[in-house]
Amino acid sequence: MTGPKKAGRSVQYSVSASSSAHENILVKLSGGLDSSIVLSALSNASPRPALTSHTYYSRGCGDERRFARSMAKAAGCRLLEHPRNDSLDLRRFHDCNWTVRPVLNFSAPDTEARTIALARELGASAIFDGELGDNLFGSHAGVGALIECFRNHPLSPRLFAAVADYAMLNRQSLGRTIALSLREYRSLSRHPDFTTSRELRRWYTPEATRSMTLASADAQDCYQSTGSRFLHPWLRDARSLAPGSHMLLFGLIVATSAVYHSPFAGFDDPPRISPLVSQPLVETALRIPAYLHFTNAQNRAVARAAFADRLPAIVLQRGTGKGGPDLWAKDVFEHNVDFLREYLLDGILVHRGLLDRRQVEAVLSPRIEKATAILSDVFAKLYIEAWLRKWQRITLPGALRSATADLA
C-alpha cells in the first residue's frame, strides 16, 4: 500500500522531471489543491526555474484570489491576477482549430489566448497546470471505492469506517450509503465495462440522465447500442480493476488524448504541460486504495497528508468544495444567447437529429432556469458543432478525394 510520503515523493519527482528543460515557467494557479501542489513542487525543484503564477477570477465562487495569493506567497513567486471576460463573444468559435476530435475546454475561448500572450510577454517557455488532479487525488469519492474496500476488507472495522466516512463526506445516511453500495455492486456484476454514461445512470435514474443532456433520444439510444465500439481497451471488461480506479483511468485517457490538440492555440505557442499526467505518478496513484482518499470524511486525504507541511493552511483546509467559473459561464451564456440559438438550432447536430430541438430551444429560451439540460452540455455541443463545421469546409486533395469516393 502506498502512503502519503511515497505519493508526495512521486509528485515531486514528476514535477521536477517535467520542469527540468525550462528555466522560466508560467503556472496556472487557481488556488485549489491541484494547482497549489504543482506550484509547491515547482518551487522545490532543483534547479528551481523562474516562476510566475497567474489566476483568473470572476464573481461569486469564481473568485479564489485569496487562496492563490496565499499559495504564491508560500512558494515565493509573483501572482498576476486577471478578471474573466463575462461579455466574451462566442462567435470566436468560428476560429476553432482543426483538431482530431472535439476538445472541451470550458474557459479556453476566454483565457487561452490571454495566457499564451502572457507567457510570451514573460519569456516563459512553458505553461504548467494541475490537470488530472481531481482524478489523481480522489477529489470525488465514488461509491465504487466502497466496493473496493469490501473486496479488500470484507466485514471488517476498516469497511465500517469507510462507509461512515463516505456517508459523512456526502452528507447522506448510512442506510442510503449501504443501499448505493449494493446497487453499485450489482451494476458492476452485470456491466463490467466502464462508460461515463453508465456512471451517470448509476447515480441518477435513466430518465433524469436523459434530461441532463441536449442529445436527442434517438442519438442516446444509438449510443447505448453501439457505444462499446468506442470503448477504450483499458476500460473494457473492467471487472478485474479496482472500481475506484475507473475514473482515474478515464481522466487519464481524456487528458492524454487532448493535451496537444488545443482549440485556440497555435502550433508554435509555448506548450501546456500537465506534470500530474505522468506514468510514475499515475502508477503510484493506482496503488492507493480509493477509500483512503476520503479517510476521516475528508476528500483528497492522501494528498492533503502528503503536502501538509508545504501548503498554506487556508489552501490545505478548504474542505470538500472548490471554486469555479459557473457564474461567469452563466453570464457568457446569457450574453451570447442569440448567437447560440442561431448556431445550434440551425446547425449540423440539430439538422441530423443528434440534438433534441425542443430541448435546445428550452435551454436557450429567456427562462433558462426552467430548462433541465446542464449548462456545461451547451458548451460541449458548441465545441462539437464548431468542430463539425470546421471539418466540413475542408477541401480534400485530388488523389485523396478520388480514393474516398471509391471507398464510398
TORMI-465072 format. One record per residue (C-alpha): y negated, z, x negated. Coordinates in steps of 0.1 Angstrom, whole numbers, plus 5000, padded with zeros to 4 digits. Each point is the difference from the previous one (the first is absolute). Layout:
BEGIN
YZX
...
END
This chain:
BEGIN
500050005000
496649904987
497350285000
496249995000
499850014962
502249704996
498049825027
496750084983
501349874967
501149685016
496749945016
498250074967
502349774981
499649715025
496250035003
499650024962
502249704995
498149805026
496650094984
501049954964
498749644999
496650085014
497050174983
497850015032
501450065035
498550025034
501850245023
500049985038
499750375009
500250105037
500250374993
503550005014
503050134981
501449674989
496849864983
499250354987
503450024982
499449654985
496650104987
501350334987
502849824981
497549744986
497750284988
503050144980
501249674986
500049964963
498049824989
497850075030
498249695013
496450005012
500250095037
497649945029
501150105035
498549865032
500450085037
499149835033
498950225029
499349965037
499350245029
502350275012
503350044982
499149704978
497650214980
502250164973
497350024973
500250384995
503749964990
499349714978
497150174983
502150314993
502849784985
497649794979
498450324986
503450144991
500949674982
496749994982
499049655012
497249855019
500449945038
498249715017
499650025038
499649705023
499750005038
502349775020
498449715018
500450085037
498349675010
502549794979
500349645012
503749935004
499349635000
500750034963
503749985009
499349625000
499950044962
503450194995
502049894970
503149805003
502850254995
503849985002
499950225031
497450175022
498750314982
498750295020
497250184981
498150215025
496750034982
500249704976
497549785020
497350264992
501050164968
502049764978
497249774989
497750304994
502650194980
500649694978
496349954995
499650364990
502949984975
498449694984
496650184998
501650304983
502149794976
503250145014
503149804993
502150145028
499650185034
502550295006
501050145033
502550245016
502149745019
503450125012
499150364996
500650085037
503649884997
500650134965
498750365007
501550035035
496750005019
501649945034
503150225005
502549805019
502850155020
502449814978
499350264974
501750265021
503149785002
500049984963
499750384998
503050035024
502149774978
499250214969
499950355016
502050005033
499350315021
498450194971
496850214997
498549704981
500549785031
498650265024
497050044977
499449635000
500249975038
497450295003
497749844974
500249665017
499350165034
497050194987
498649704981
500249785030
499050275025
503049975022
502750235012
503350074983
501849865030
498149674999
500649984962
503750045004
500149755029
498149754978
502550064972
503049935022
498449695014
499249884964
503650074989
501449795029
497549724993
501049994963
503749985010
499449715024
497449814980
500550064962
497449734991
496450124997
497149815016
496550125008
500349895036
503150215005
498250294983
497349975026
502549995028
501650324987
496750185003
498949845033
501749855030
500649624999
497449965027
497450204980
500849804968
499449675018
496650125013
498950094965
500049644988
498349675010
503249804995
501349845032
503250125016
501749674990
499050044964
501250364999
503349905016
500449724975
499350234971
502550255012
502749745003
499349824967
498250264979
503050084978
499649674983
496850134985
501450344990
499850084963
503350074983
498950354990
499750095037
503149825013
502950235009
497950304989
502550255013
500850114964
496450064991
498350335005
498149965033
496950154985
499949714974
499749725025
496250015004
499550034962
502249694994
498249815028
496650104986
501149884965
501149665014
496649965017
497950114970
501849804974
500149685021
496350005008
498350154969
499249674984
499249825033
496550135008
498449855031
496549994985
500250034962
499849714975
502649914974
497950124971
498850335015
501050334983
503550095011
500750275026
502650234985
502050265020
501650224974
502050195026
501949685006
502250034969
503750004995
500350334981
497950185026
501749855030
503450094986
498850364995
498750015035
503349875014
501850294983
497950255019
501550105034
497549915027
500250345017
498450164968
496849815007
499250235030
501150334986
498150295015
498749775027
497849824975
500149634996
500349854965
501250344988
501549874968
496949804990
497850305007
502150234979
500249744972
496249974997
499050355012
498350084967
498249664997
498449945033
497050185016
501050255027
498049805026
502249704994
503250194995
499650205032
498849725023
502950075023
502049735018
497149795012
498349724981
496849815006
499849635008
497649735011
501250015036
496450045015
498749734976
502849765012
499050075036
496349924992
501049684983
502349915029
497250055025
497549814979
502449704998
501650015034
498649655010
501349844969
503450175004
500349885036
499349654990
502150014968
503150165015
500049875036
499549644989
502250044970
503549894989
501750325008
498950005037
500649635003
503650034987
500650305023
500550244972
497250235013
499750145035
496849835012
499450275027
500550284974
497549834976
497549965028
500450365009
499550144965
497049774994
498350095033
496950225002
502350295011
502150004969
500750375003
502249915029
502249764980
503350124988
500349784968
499150184969
496949894981
501949934967
502149755018
496949795008
499349994962
503649914993
500049715024
496649894987
501549974965
503049815013
497849765021
497749934969
503149944979
501449755024
496849815003
499549994963
503449854993
499749765030
497149834982
502049934968
500649634992
503349964983
500449764971
501649665009
503450064985
500350355014
498849885034
502749735000
502750254990
498850235028
500149725025
503649914989
501150365005
498550015034
END
